[in-house]
Amino acid sequence: MTIIRRIILAGTALACVLMAFSCTDDTTVQTRNSNFMWFDCEANYERLSYPDSIMFYLQKCKDAGFDNVVVDVKSIMGEVLYDSRIAPYMGEWDGWYRRQDYDMLSWFIKYGHRLGMKVYASLNIFAGGHNWYDRGIIYKEHPEWQSIVYDGGELKPISEIKSNYNGMLNPANPEVRQYQLDILDEFARKYKDLDGIIFDRVRYDGITSDFSDLSRQMFEEYAGVKVDRFPEDILYWEKDPDSGEWKYSEGRHFLKWVEWRASVIKNFISDAHALLKGINPDLEIGDYTGAWYPTYYQLGVNWASVKYDPSAEYSWATPEYRNTGYAELLDLYMTGLYYTLVTKADVDAATGVAGPRTEAAMDNSLTYCYSVEGGAELVRRITCGAAPVIGSLYVEQYKDDWSGFTRAVRQVLEDTDGLMVFDIVHIINHGLWDELESAVKNKVEE
């Protein structure tokens, strides 16, 4: 590991512990106090193939204290669950089939609004394939759009990396970006009674993508440099002589590369925001990311406010990196607090790494930002009140201790502007409706 890398990791850990985040001015965070239930398109495919089933589960959500639902309508494969002239239809999953004229989302809107609930749709943006099933637009319609990954010293199409189920696209590719904007345009015009759209996977696959020739050319133009050794001048791989594992180190253009990738994502969100608001000014625009900001730069994403300057805290951020923040472009921000440690006191009492760290760009540090309380505190500080913060929980993480789940729900409701539960399938499969309702309503009654 290089000296630079050690400095970055040390700075990350220290910043998480101290929570020394600040904005350039004082801004009062907006208050929302809303609860969202997420409906994943794959996990609930058969269940949501009937209108009466949709009505049943909307009522269950309403009874449990949820006034909003998020319906996944564009899968990680790039297939959609509505009739589109642009994107392929997801007419089958796990042996179950749907007719293309089955309009699932319209039933959600009809029944949800009847119950006084808001209905949001989520779309996976820069995802184009499921590598475990060899399925998606990178396997059929557009293999040329897939990310090129610099993996263990080799450049590979992401479809060849079967350890990663996400077949991600190259977010910098102008064709990819226009395709996604066309889908959003069509979708917003099709569902004018929809309350909002939540972006998901508006990101790179990881720090090792995208290393295509196109990305090299675009970066050189952005940075005004000629990359003599590509990709080594960005990052390079070395095999650890003791463990035999491949590890990457930063090249001379690494920091500017990090900045450029974040600008790619910011510019897309800016374009999507202008497009959608032009179609429907009342449409709420949200984004769903992980909360682990100290390492989230690896995904090319800066969900902070432009008022926050990360270069004052992190060695991976240039002074210009702050300009890539996009919190001001959101009407709401869903942040994944995917931690089994609920409070900062839990972190103090823990020994070693506690809980799974399987999400993209997570590290193994035992720091306050890897707790629900500490993570929410971090997010609130660096978004600077630009948008309501909806604390999001991954239910399955608590399967060994459901009391931890109810504690986490209460903590989210205390520390953020609302709760998002991912996903309803886990509430159903584990029979957690009573526990969820108790956790939500007890907090409300307080």
Secondary structure as UniProt FT lines:
FT   HELIX           3..18
FT   STRAND          34..39
FT   TURN            41..46
FT   HELIX           47..49
FT   HELIX           51..63
FT   TURN            64..65
FT   STRAND          68..74
FT   TURN            76..77
FT   STRAND          92..93
FT   TURN            94..95
FT   STRAND          96..97
FT   TURN            100..101
FT   HELIX           104..114
FT   TURN            115..116
FT   STRAND          118..124
FT   STRAND          127..130
FT   TURN            131..134
FT   TURN            137..141
FT   HELIX           143..145
FT   STRAND          148..151
FT   TURN            152..153
FT   STRAND          154..157
FT   HELIX           158..160
FT   TURN            162..163
FT   STRAND          166..169
FT   TURN            171..172
FT   HELIX           174..190
FT   TURN            192..193
FT   STRAND          196..200
FT   TURN            207..208
FT   HELIX           213..223
FT   TURN            230..234
FT   STRAND          235..239
FT   TURN            241..243
FT   STRAND          246..250
FT   TURN            252..253
FT   HELIX           254..279
FT   TURN            281..282
FT   STRAND          284..290
FT   HELIX           293..296
FT   HELIX           297..299
FT   TURN            306..307
FT   HELIX           310..312
FT   TURN            315..316
FT   HELIX           319..324
FT   HELIX           327..329
FT   STRAND          332..336
FT   HELIX           344..349
FT   TURN            360..361
FT   HELIX           368..370
FT   HELIX           372..383
FT   TURN            384..385
FT   STRAND          389..394
FT   HELIX           395..398
FT   TURN            399..400
FT   HELIX           402..415
FT   STRAND          418..422
FT   HELIX           424..429
FT   TURN            430..431
FT   HELIX           433..445
//
